[in-house]
Amino acid sequence: MVPDPDKRQVSFPKLLYPLYKNKEPTTAQQWISAKQEIDGAEGLWRIYDNIYDLTDFVSSHPGGSQWLEFTKGTDITEAFETHHINSAVAEALLPKYFIKRAESPRNSPFTFKEDGFYKTLKLKIAAKLKELPHDVRRKSDNVTDFLFACLLILSPLCCWLWTKNLIYGAASTVILGFILSGLTTCAHNYFHRSDSWRMYLLNFSGFFYTDFRISHSLSHHLHTNTANDLELSIFLPFLHYLPRVDKPMWAQMGAFFYPVIFAFTSLGFMVKHFANVFKNSDNKRLTWDNMIPFLLPVWMWLLSGVSLPWVIIVWLATMMISSFFFVGIGLTAGHHAHINFFEGDVPRDESLDWGIHQMDTIVERIENMEDHFKSITRFGDHALHHLFPTLDHAELKYLYPTLLEHCEKFDTQLRMTTFYNALISHSKQLIRKWPNDFKNSKCTK
């Protein structure tokens, strides 16, 4: 299907609608290709209204070469601002790679004004980070490594227990799935940042960190709940999160059958990933890290002494349980509440501060702010994580006083809820047909 070059976004009608948005299958690489066509980066890297050739800098990029390799040919303004808390260092390097001024306006509604919400908050956070304990990130490493060890120990034991007692086997499989979901969420703490071996742990769940760096880090995090948020599309045609007056009844029924979709999500991702690899779709290639999901059943088989077919059954059950918890916790973390901004709603303005937009798309789950284990394994401290994605989750709890004080100064707030209310609100969003008005109502309060 040929994309309509004149199609516009609903909430921001001055902006082009993402190309290939409705083309199947939806992939992270396809999202990048669409941006390369409409971002006006001229095959290089665009930051604000300037074009830069960062080719010679790719291999020495402190965050790893992959971030720049993925984004070549696109507008990386949002990524540049949010991934560099001390942006003065990065800004000092840019003149060396400057090529020319961009010929077209940015296809983004977001601003980063020096006196705006986000830029002034970033300065305060940069100062606060200097006061944090120097080894605070070790807390996250310890939790992640503990869960990984639990996965390795319990997975073959789980297979063995099935041969001794069905109740013990079933209970251990549920526990194993919960551990895998927690480990997957922990891995999410690492793929946002510079390369680390812990980011590969995400692949054990059937997801792939390379895809998530695009669909989650570059798309969802930077363009949250807008037309450019790929994560709002990946559940189609089953779950329709955008408010539309013509949303059919069967789509609204997703508020009741979504648990089934959650359970099959990771397996669906894995099947689609390998289908695209074997079809060489979007230039996907088979790489060594693609084999990580299969290391777990091999490990279970070698150590448990159980037949391979039975091991595969236990592994698939574990994957589905993990997927149910991971997606369920993730989609109630803050963004899918019915009172949040989504593409189709009326925004505060057609041009707005990126940080203010983030606050309009998040309702924080309060119970996951209580301790670090809950935070890193359940997508806790979500507002601060979205505002500063390259910080470790262990650092976030120290920053709340700064954020709350800053919100008060800019007449906005960090909205909070409980998990159970978030679950209900998630269902209401699947049902919601009519737009919220953030410009003339109390949605932001």
VMD Tcl script that draws the C-alpha trace (Angstrom):
set ca {
  {0.00 0.00 0.00}
  {1.47 3.37 -1.03}
  {1.65 5.79 1.96}
  {-0.34 9.03 1.75}
  {2.28 11.83 1.92}
  {-0.36 14.41 2.87}
  {-1.85 12.50 5.80}
  {-1.61 14.50 9.02}
  {-1.57 13.70 12.71}
  {-4.81 14.27 14.62}
  {-3.46 15.96 17.73}
  {-0.77 17.89 15.86}
  {-2.30 18.55 12.43}
  {0.67 20.57 11.21}
  {2.83 17.44 11.37}
  {3.05 14.57 8.90}
  {1.65 11.22 9.95}
  {4.37 8.53 10.19}
  {4.84 6.66 6.93}
  {4.18 2.91 6.92}
  {2.25 3.24 10.21}
  {-0.43 0.84 9.00}
  {1.83 -1.43 6.99}
  {2.21 -5.01 8.20}
  {4.26 -6.40 9.74}
  {5.05 -3.52 12.09}
  {8.78 -3.54 12.85}
  {11.31 -1.32 14.55}
  {13.37 -1.05 11.36}
  {10.28 0.03 9.46}
  {9.76 2.83 11.98}
  {13.32 4.04 11.40}
  {12.85 3.89 7.62}
  {9.75 6.06 7.88}
  {11.60 8.68 9.90}
  {14.44 8.68 7.40}
  {11.96 9.72 4.71}
  {10.21 12.57 6.53}
  {12.66 13.91 9.14}
  {14.62 16.05 6.70}
  {17.98 14.76 7.95}
  {19.27 14.28 4.39}
  {20.82 10.89 5.10}
  {22.82 12.20 8.06}
  {21.88 13.19 11.63}
  {19.62 16.11 12.41}
  {19.60 18.01 15.73}
  {17.12 20.88 15.84}
  {17.53 22.63 12.48}
  {21.13 21.62 11.84}
  {22.52 18.68 9.86}
  {25.57 16.87 11.21}
  {27.74 14.12 9.78}
  {28.64 11.98 12.79}
  {30.16 9.15 10.73}
  {33.65 9.63 12.16}
  {32.24 9.81 15.69}
  {30.17 6.60 15.60}
  {32.93 4.25 16.76}
  {33.95 6.55 19.64}
  {30.45 7.42 20.87}
  {30.55 6.87 24.67}
  {27.08 5.30 24.65}
  {28.07 2.75 22.04}
  {28.03 2.84 18.26}
  {24.61 1.23 17.90}
  {22.65 4.34 18.90}
  {24.13 6.39 16.06}
  {24.05 3.52 13.57}
  {20.32 3.04 14.19}
  {19.45 6.73 13.90}
  {21.42 7.74 10.83}
  {19.17 9.70 8.48}
  {16.78 10.81 11.24}
  {16.07 13.75 13.54}
  {17.70 12.85 16.86}
  {16.88 16.06 18.75}
  {14.82 14.35 21.47}
  {17.41 11.59 21.89}
  {20.26 14.09 22.04}
  {18.59 16.14 24.78}
  {17.31 13.31 26.95}
  {20.28 10.95 26.66}
  {22.84 13.60 27.65}
  {22.12 15.00 31.10}
  {25.29 17.06 30.97}
  {24.54 18.25 27.45}
  {27.24 20.93 27.50}
  {29.88 18.27 26.79}
  {27.97 16.86 23.82}
  {27.08 20.31 22.51}
  {30.75 21.30 22.51}
  {31.51 18.47 20.07}
  {28.78 19.29 17.56}
  {30.41 22.21 15.67}
  {33.15 19.85 14.51}
  {30.56 17.75 12.65}
  {28.27 20.52 11.39}
  {27.40 20.30 7.67}
  {24.55 22.71 6.95}
  {21.17 24.05 8.01}
  {18.18 21.77 7.45}
  {15.92 22.70 4.57}
  {12.61 21.60 6.14}
  {11.00 22.29 9.54}
  {11.12 19.62 12.22}
  {8.31 17.08 12.13}
  {7.96 17.18 15.91}
  {5.78 19.17 18.31}
  {8.39 19.24 21.08}
  {10.59 22.08 22.25}
  {13.60 22.25 24.56}
  {13.79 25.92 25.46}
  {16.57 27.03 27.78}
  {14.06 28.43 30.29}
  {11.50 25.64 29.74}
  {10.45 22.83 32.05}
  {12.83 20.14 30.81}
  {16.06 22.05 30.26}
  {15.87 23.78 33.64}
  {14.99 20.49 35.37}
  {17.93 18.80 33.68}
  {20.32 21.36 35.15}
  {18.97 20.71 38.64}
  {19.18 16.94 38.19}
  {22.78 17.19 36.92}
  {23.71 19.07 40.09}
  {21.84 16.62 42.32}
  {23.57 13.60 40.78}
  {26.90 14.85 42.13}
  {25.58 14.33 45.67}
  {24.58 10.68 45.19}
  {26.57 7.77 46.68}
  {29.26 6.78 44.20}
  {28.32 3.07 44.28}
  {24.54 3.48 44.12}
  {24.25 1.67 40.78}
  {25.59 -1.50 42.38}
  {22.14 -2.01 43.93}
  {20.67 -2.57 40.48}
  {23.51 -4.87 39.47}
  {22.97 -6.97 42.60}
  {19.22 -7.37 42.02}
  {19.74 -8.25 38.36}
  {22.49 -10.77 39.06}
  {20.44 -12.36 41.86}
  {17.44 -12.89 39.57}
  {19.68 -14.28 36.83}
  {21.16 -16.78 39.30}
  {17.64 -17.74 40.43}
  {16.65 -18.32 36.81}
  {19.61 -20.60 36.18}
  {19.04 -22.61 39.37}
  {15.25 -22.90 39.28}
  {14.75 -23.58 35.55}
  {16.17 -27.16 35.49}
  {14.77 -27.79 38.98}
  {11.33 -26.80 37.71}
  {11.50 -29.46 34.96}
  {12.58 -32.09 37.47}
  {9.75 -31.19 39.89}
  {7.18 -31.89 37.19}
  {8.32 -35.54 37.19}
  {7.79 -35.79 40.97}
  {4.62 -33.85 41.68}
  {2.29 -31.97 39.34}
  {1.38 -29.35 41.94}
  {5.03 -28.63 42.74}
  {5.83 -28.51 39.05}
  {3.01 -26.08 38.26}
  {3.83 -23.83 41.22}
  {7.53 -23.73 40.35}
  {6.69 -22.87 36.71}
  {4.63 -19.87 37.82}
  {7.47 -18.75 40.09}
  {9.99 -19.27 37.29}
  {7.87 -17.18 34.90}
  {7.63 -14.41 37.49}
  {11.41 -14.46 37.98}
  {11.98 -14.28 34.21}
  {9.62 -11.30 33.94}
  {11.48 -9.51 36.74}
  {14.82 -10.23 35.08}
  {13.47 -8.92 31.77}
  {12.39 -5.68 33.42}
  {15.81 -5.38 35.06}
  {17.45 -5.76 31.65}
  {15.32 -2.82 30.50}
  {17.35 -0.73 32.98}
  {20.49 -1.46 30.95}
  {19.60 -1.32 27.25}
  {18.73 2.37 27.60}
  {22.36 3.11 28.43}
  {25.80 2.33 27.08}
  {26.45 -1.27 26.11}
  {26.51 -3.78 28.96}
  {26.34 -7.58 29.14}
  {23.21 -7.24 31.28}
  {21.24 -5.74 28.40}
  {21.43 -9.14 26.67}
  {19.40 -10.67 29.50}
  {16.29 -9.20 27.87}
  {16.64 -11.75 25.07}
  {15.97 -14.68 27.41}
  {12.30 -13.65 27.44}
  {11.88 -13.85 23.65}
  {12.19 -10.11 23.15}
  {15.32 -8.64 21.59}
  {17.23 -5.69 22.98}
  {18.16 -4.43 19.50}
  {14.48 -4.10 18.57}
  {13.62 -2.61 21.95}
  {16.31 0.04 21.63}
  {14.29 1.34 18.69}
  {10.68 0.55 19.56}
  {11.02 1.41 23.23}
  {13.98 3.74 23.77}
  {13.83 5.78 20.57}
  {10.12 5.56 19.74}
  {8.05 5.13 22.91}
  {10.31 7.08 25.26}
  {10.90 10.04 22.99}
  {7.45 10.28 21.35}
  {5.28 8.94 24.15}
  {1.63 8.27 23.24}
  {1.91 10.25 19.99}
  {1.52 9.03 16.42}
  {5.27 8.27 16.48}
  {4.99 5.90 19.44}
  {5.49 2.48 17.86}
  {4.42 0.65 21.02}
  {0.86 1.84 20.51}
  {0.80 -0.03 17.19}
  {2.44 -3.35 18.01}
  {-0.69 -4.81 19.65}
  {-2.89 -4.05 16.64}
  {-5.29 -5.36 15.48}
  {-6.09 -6.87 18.90}
  {-5.73 -3.91 21.28}
  {-6.66 -0.36 20.24}
  {-5.28 2.19 22.69}
  {-5.91 5.38 20.71}
  {-9.21 7.19 21.30}
  {-11.31 7.11 18.12}
  {-14.99 7.93 17.79}
  {-15.32 5.09 15.29}
  {-13.62 2.52 17.54}
  {-15.62 -0.69 16.94}
  {-17.27 -2.61 19.74}
  {-15.00 -5.64 19.28}
  {-11.97 -3.39 19.82}
  {-13.49 -1.98 23.00}
  {-13.92 -5.56 24.21}
  {-10.13 -5.65 24.43}
  {-10.68 -4.28 27.94}
  {-11.73 -7.84 28.86}
  {-9.60 -10.16 26.72}
  {-6.25 -8.34 26.97}
  {-4.76 -10.91 29.44}
  {-4.75 -13.48 26.64}
  {-2.86 -11.08 24.36}
  {-0.35 -10.35 27.12}
  {0.42 -14.05 27.60}
  {1.24 -14.59 23.92}
  {3.12 -11.31 23.35}
  {6.70 -12.52 23.84}
  {6.20 -15.63 21.71}
  {4.54 -13.48 19.06}
  {7.50 -11.10 19.07}
  {9.96 -13.96 18.78}
  {8.11 -15.62 15.90}
  {7.78 -12.32 14.04}
  {11.46 -11.52 14.63}
  {12.70 -14.79 13.14}
  {10.18 -14.62 10.30}
  {11.65 -11.25 9.32}
  {15.19 -12.61 9.68}
  {14.53 -15.58 7.40}
  {12.71 -13.38 4.87}
  {15.54 -10.84 5.12}
  {12.83 -8.25 5.76}
  {14.14 -4.74 6.55}
  {17.69 -6.11 6.15}
  {17.42 -8.14 9.35}
  {20.22 -10.67 9.79}
  {20.70 -13.63 12.08}
  {23.19 -12.66 14.81}
  {24.61 -14.54 17.76}
  {22.41 -12.76 20.30}
  {19.32 -14.01 18.42}
  {20.12 -17.43 19.85}
  {19.97 -16.33 23.50}
  {16.26 -17.27 24.00}
  {17.10 -20.88 23.16}
  {19.93 -21.13 25.68}
  {17.41 -21.47 28.51}
  {15.65 -24.64 27.25}
  {19.02 -26.19 26.37}
  {20.24 -25.44 29.91}
  {17.02 -26.92 31.37}
  {17.39 -30.06 29.27}
  {21.07 -30.66 30.06}
  {20.72 -30.29 33.82}
  {17.26 -31.67 34.53}
  {17.53 -35.09 32.87}
  {13.98 -34.64 31.53}
  {13.09 -35.43 27.92}
  {13.51 -32.59 25.43}
  {9.82 -32.42 24.37}
  {8.73 -32.01 27.99}
  {11.42 -29.38 28.58}
  {10.14 -27.41 25.58}
  {6.59 -27.52 26.98}
  {7.77 -26.23 30.38}
  {9.88 -23.55 28.66}
  {6.96 -22.34 26.53}
  {4.71 -22.22 29.61}
  {7.39 -20.21 31.43}
  {7.64 -17.79 28.51}
  {3.88 -17.23 28.48}
  {3.71 -16.65 32.24}
  {6.66 -14.27 32.04}
  {5.07 -12.41 29.13}
  {1.79 -12.06 31.04}
  {3.53 -10.46 34.03}
  {6.01 -8.38 32.01}
  {3.47 -6.84 29.63}
  {0.79 -6.50 32.29}
  {3.10 -4.66 34.66}
  {4.57 -2.61 31.82}
  {1.25 -1.43 30.42}
  {0.05 -0.32 33.85}
  {3.32 1.46 34.66}
  {1.91 4.86 33.83}
  {1.18 5.54 30.16}
  {-2.01 3.65 29.40}
  {-4.36 5.38 31.82}
  {-7.58 6.79 30.38}
  {-6.77 10.27 31.74}
  {-3.43 10.47 29.91}
  {-2.71 12.21 26.63}
  {-2.84 10.03 23.50}
  {-2.73 10.78 19.78}
  {-6.29 11.88 19.05}
  {-6.59 14.01 22.19}
  {-6.34 17.80 22.29}
  {-2.83 18.75 23.53}
  {-1.98 21.77 25.66}
  {-0.56 23.39 22.55}
  {0.62 22.37 19.08}
  {4.14 23.17 20.25}
  {5.02 22.22 23.83}
  {7.90 21.44 26.15}
  {8.95 17.79 25.88}
  {9.08 17.39 29.67}
  {5.59 18.82 30.15}
  {4.33 16.36 27.55}
  {5.88 13.50 29.50}
  {4.01 14.57 32.64}
  {0.76 14.56 30.64}
  {1.35 10.95 29.58}
  {2.23 9.44 32.97}
  {0.28 8.49 36.10}
  {2.82 6.99 38.51}
  {2.08 3.79 40.47}
  {2.79 4.80 44.03}
  {3.54 1.36 45.51}
  {6.53 0.88 43.22}
  {8.22 3.93 44.73}
  {8.59 2.16 48.09}
  {11.81 0.22 47.54}
  {14.40 -0.39 44.87}
  {13.56 -4.05 44.20}
  {9.98 -3.13 43.26}
  {11.17 -0.18 41.21}
  {13.64 -2.04 39.00}
  {11.49 -5.18 38.56}
  {8.12 -3.46 38.03}
  {8.90 -0.37 35.93}
  {8.70 1.82 39.03}
  {9.75 5.47 39.36}
  {8.40 5.72 35.85}
  {8.12 9.47 35.45}
  {11.74 10.08 36.39}
  {12.81 7.13 34.27}
  {11.08 8.63 31.25}
  {12.51 12.07 31.85}
  {16.04 10.70 32.32}
  {16.19 7.24 30.70}
  {19.97 6.83 30.89}
  {20.00 7.04 34.69}
  {20.08 3.83 36.68}
  {16.88 2.98 38.56}
  {18.81 3.06 41.83}
  {19.52 6.76 41.30}
  {15.93 7.81 40.70}
  {14.56 7.76 44.26}
  {17.00 10.50 45.27}
  {15.57 12.87 42.65}
  {11.91 13.08 43.73}
  {12.25 16.23 45.88}
  {13.83 18.03 42.93}
  {11.13 16.87 40.51}
  {8.20 17.71 42.80}
  {9.54 21.17 43.56}
  {10.11 21.78 39.86}
  {6.59 20.64 38.94}
  {5.11 23.08 41.42}
  {7.11 25.92 39.90}
  {5.79 25.10 36.41}
  {2.17 24.56 37.55}
  {2.10 20.87 36.72}
  {2.19 17.78 38.88}
  {3.28 14.18 39.17}
  {-0.02 12.30 39.16}
  {-0.11 9.10 41.20}
  {-2.29 6.01 41.46}
  {-2.26 2.41 42.72}
  {-1.71 -0.73 40.68}
  {-5.37 -1.76 40.92}
  {-6.61 1.66 39.84}
  {-4.05 1.63 37.02}
  {-5.40 -1.75 35.88}
  {-8.94 -0.37 35.77}
  {-7.79 2.78 34.02}
  {-5.95 0.66 31.43}
  {-9.24 -1.08 30.61}
  {-11.04 2.25 30.39}
  {-8.47 3.44 27.85}
  {-9.14 0.42 25.65}
  {-12.83 1.36 25.78}
  {-12.37 5.14 25.43}
  {-13.60 6.65 22.16}
  {-13.77 10.36 22.92}
  {-10.76 12.71 23.12}
  {-9.44 14.30 26.28}
  {-8.96 18.06 26.10}
  {-5.67 19.05 27.76}
  {-5.95 22.60 26.51}
  {-9.24 23.59 28.16}
  {-9.87 21.03 30.91}
  {-8.54 19.64 34.16}
  {-6.84 16.61 32.55}
  {-3.46 17.86 33.69}
  {-4.47 18.14 37.32}
}
mol new
graphics top color blue
foreach p $ca { graphics top sphere $p radius 0.5 }
foreach p [lrange $ca 0 end-1] q [lrange $ca 1 end] { graphics top cylinder $p $q radius 0.2 }
display resetview
